[in-house]
Amino acid sequence: MTTMTNRIFTKKTILIGTFLGGPLIAGIMISHNYKVFGNKDAASRSMIIGILSTVLIFMFAFLTPEDIIDKIPNIVIPCVYTAIVAWLINERQAEDMEQFIEEGGETKSAWTAVGYTFVVLTFYIGIFAVLLLVFDDENSLLDESSEYTERIHLGRNTDLYYSPDISEDIIERLAEILRSPDFDIEDADLMFGETDDCYELIFIIPDELSLYDPDFVKEFYGYEEYLNENMGLRKRIEIKFTDPYLEHRYELKELDDFSTHSGLISA
């Protein structure tokens, strides 16, 4: 008598589950089939590949800049990994599936795949919730209470946050200049806003001790002059600094006076 544990998933069922639930579902189903076929080593490898593929997709989703992710249609990634799974099944399991069924073997219901998919999707939601908590500080500048509610990626692990009141033309020109390798802004996000007197370009500096370095301060004087010469705005751009928690704001001109002293003056 055939039991549920020695029934196999068909190719169609695996591909539907993969499209809906990702590579982890594929790993579970293909691994199950290998166990039925008596190939425990292949079953273990399938699970490992499914898990690793899922991790890679999560890493891609969270580490790829949003401006690139937004250009990728939502349907593309599921289609890609489903096509890869279809190819693997044709190469590795199709013949065993056909032989199993010809010899009277039975297949699992598609509802079993739906159940697996539901469980895995619930697991994904839990992972996303944890990751959103971990990366919450990174998106704090986009809170509704913030002046800087828009963002553009500059590369080199750097984002430029800006006020929606500033024209896109100005932002695009500024971003083009800041992307230049002449600007040493790797891993330091920036904010760009406008006051009555000037435009403010504020660097979020993780290590405030760098503000004690006179050479560091002098370098940003050069950045400030270069920006004003090339942007040609109606008001001057002034470079300032803040900490990751936005608790202190440091004026470039004050740092020039106090960078060699034991303390800093917060603007």
TATA-V404949 format. One line per field, one symbol per residue. burial: 1 if it has 16 or more other C-alpha atoms within 10 Angstrom, else 0. A space follows every 50 residues. Layout:
burial: ???
This chain:
burial: 00000111111011111111111111111111111110000111011111 10110001000000100000000000010011001100100011001001 00000111000011011001100100000000000000001100001111 11110001111110000000100110111000001001111111000011 11111000001100001001101100100000000111111111000011 11001101100001000
